[in-house]
Amino acid sequence: MADRARRAAWERAGAAMVSDDRHDMLRWVAVGRAAALAMATLSVAVCGGCRSKPTATTAGDGVTVVEVSGADANHDFGYVEQETKHLVRFRIHNDDDTPMQIAKVFTDCPCIHILEWPKSIPPAGTAEVLVEYESSERRERYGGQAIVFTDRRERPHVRLHMKAVVGLSLEARPAALEGGKLSAGQQRELVLEIINHGPEAFRTTHGGSDSPLCSVSVPQVAIPPGQSVRVLVRLRGDGPLGQRTAQITIATDSPHQPTVQATLRWTVIEGQDGG
């Protein structure tokens, strides 16, 4: 469905309402249908003052479970095809001894649909928010959020962040290479992996960096769907002392993603004991 048609359907549904929370344009989403190609479950413990980081596990049925304590939830759909639908279920925990009321829910994009949400969460209980993400017809790196507003003064809302890479199937991993510490004359070799998440094979052709201290060896091979190729990165520890960075660019024959990039960081130190 084209963006214009989707937006028209969104407006006809009568589910638009603007909020000025932090000057964001947020639209209210009514309950819709539940259909998806992927499902995940995330847990958010609403706990005033807690700051622990999210942890991810995989349940026996293959569903992703992310435990979040006192922080906004984050879910990465990863690579998705254009115009596809994906579900994620956020499980919100109420650690208090009184019911938590859900005042309203918002999203910041018509491509995010809140299909189900609770009116309240019982004391020391949980309730789930079911969210559907519909990817665009465009190739893009997407980021959006749903917001659940509660009656808690210490936790007035829970932000449910989502991101995805739409139709851009090639990924450099890691996106940030760490070269460590090198002294003058010292050399180091690192490996950058180019992964093809998409349904078509693409070829890496050549590459380089914007630093004379960094060179790359790119194999001229096709990367089949679901596979990867290793790029050798060579680094020299010359030049002024201190932290250095370089941008690595790998060229491909993909018409939609002609280059894939990564960042390299390292530190030049004195002596011959770089580690």
N, C-alpha and C positions, 0 to 999 in steps of 0.2 A: 504494500500500500504506500502511496506517495506521501511525503510529509504533509502536503496541503490537505489531502484527503483525511489523513489521521487527525490533523488539527481540527478540521471541520467536524469530524465525528466526535472528537473530544468536546467541542463547544456545544454540539447538539445534545450531548448527554446531560447538559446543565450542571456539570460538576466543577465549575470554575469559581474560585473565590480567592481574592488577592489578600495576602498578608504583608504587613510592612515590618515583620520581624527581621531586624538587622538589614533593612532595606532590600530584602530578597523578594522576588516575585514568586510567590508560592501559590499553588492551586490545589484546591481540595479535590480529593478523588473519592468517588463513590464506589461501592462494592461492585466488582465486575466478575467476569467468568474466570475460572481457574484452569489454564492450559499452559503447558510449558514443555520445554525440551530438557531442562535441567532443574534439579531441586537441591536446596541446601538448607540446613537449619543452623541458626546462630542464637546464642544465649546472651542476654544482657542483664546483668545484675544491677538493679537500680539501688545504689548505695552511696549516700552522701559522704563525700570526702575520700572515697576509694579511688585509687589511681593505677591499679594493676593493668598490665597489657593483655590484649586478647591472646588466647591460645587456640590452636586449631587441632581437631582430631577427626578421624573418620569412623563412623559407626559401622556396625556389622553389615548393614544393608548398602554401604557405599555412600551414604549421605554425609556431606561435610557438616561437622558440628563445631562452631566457634564459641568458646566461652569468653565472655567479656564481663569484667567486674568494675563497675563504676566509670566506664568510659563509653563513648559513643561506638556503636558497632560499625565494622567495616567488612564488606564482602566484595571480592574480586571475581567476576565471572570469567576472567581470562579472555582467551580468543573466542569470539562468537561470529557466526555468519550474519550477513545482512538480513534484515527483516525476519528475525527469528524471535521466539519468546522464551523467557527463562524465569523460573520461580525461585524465590528465596524465602525461607520462613524464619523470622526473628522471634526468639523466645525471650520474653522480658520477665525478669524475676522481681518480685516485690519482697524485699527483706524486712519490711516493717510489720508491726502487729496490727495495723489498720488497713482497710481496703484502699487501694490506689485507684483513683478515678481517672479515666482517659477522657480529656475534654474534647480533643479533636485531633485529626491527622492531616498532614499536608505532604505534597511532593513538589519538587521544583521543576518538574518536566512532565509533559503529557505522555512521555514514553514509559513512565513509571506509574503503575496502577496498584493501589492498595485494595486487594480483593477481600480481605477479612481483617478485622481488628476488634479487640475487646472493648467493652464499655467500662470495665473495671477489672482489677486484678486482686484476688483475695489475699488476705494477710498471709505472709510466708508462702505465697503461691506463685504460679506462673500463668502467663497467657501469651498467645502467639499472634503475630502480625504477618499476614501472608502478602507478599509483594511480587508483582509480575513486572519484569523489564522486557520491553519490546525494542529490539535494536533497530537502528535507522537504516534507510536505504543507502546512506552515505558511508564511506569508509572513514573511520574516525577513532580517536581515543576518547571514550565516553566517561564522564563522571557525573553522578547525580546523587540525590538524597531524598529520603522520606523522613518526616519529623513527627514524632508522637508527643503531644502535649499532655502533661499530667497535672494533678492538683498539688504536687509536692513543691514546697517553696525551695528546698535545697536541690531539687532536680526537676525544674519546670518542664523540661523537654528531653527527649532522647533522639539523637540524630542517627539515622541509619544510612550510612554512606555506601554507595555502590559504584563500581567502575568496571569497564570492559574495553577490550580492543576489538573493534568492529571491522572485519574484512581486511585487516592489515596482518597478514599471516606470518610474516618474518619477524623474529625477535632475536636481539643480541643479548646473550646471557653470559656473565652478569652485565647489567647495564652500566655498572661502575666497577672497573677493574682497579685493584689495589696493588701497586708495584712495590710497596714497602720502602725500606731505606737502602740507598745505594751510595757508595763512596765513589770518588773520581776514578774512572777507568773500569768500574765494575759493570757487569752486564747481567741481565736477567731475562728469562723467557716466560711468558704467560700464555694462557690459552683462552680465546674468546670463542664461544659456541654460537653459531647461527642456526636457529631452530625454525622449522617450517610447520606451523600449526594448521595450515589450510589444506584444501582439497586438491591443489594443483602443485606440480613440481616447478621450482624456480632455480636458476643457476646463479652462483656467485661468480663474478667476473674479475674484479680487482679491488684494491683497497689502499688506504694510506692513512696518515695522521697529519695534524697541523704542527707537529714538533719534529725537528731534525734528530732528536734523541730517541724517537720511537718509529719502528718500521713494522710492517705486517706482511705475512705471507698468506695469500688467499688462494686456496685451491679452486681451479676453474671446473667445478663439477655441479651437476644438478642435485638439488636437495629434494628427495621424494616427500610426499605428504607424511607428516608424523615423524620425520627424521631430522638429523642435524649434520652440520659440517663444522670441523674445528679449524679456527684461524689462529696461526701462531703470531704472537706479538713479542717483539724484541725491544728491550729497553736498555739504554745506557745511562750511567749515573754521572754525566759530565755537567758542566755549566755551574752557575752560581749556587751556593748553598741555600737550602730552604725547600719549601713545598712547591711542587710543580704539577701542572695538569696538561693533558692533551686530549684532543677529540679524535677518535678513530672512526673512519667512515668506510663501510664495505659496500661496494656497488653490486647490484643484481640486475637480472633481466626482467624483473617484475614490472609491468607497466603501471601498477598502482603503488609500488614501494621500491623505487629505483635505488634507494640507499637505506642502509641500516647503520645506526650510530651507537657508539658507547664512549664512555669517559674513562680516562686512565689518570690515576693520581699516584704520585710517588714523592719521596723526600730525598734530596741530595745532602749527604753528611760528610764530615771530615774523616780522614783515616781510611783504613782498609777493613773495617769490621762491620760493614753494613749487614743488616739482618732483615 
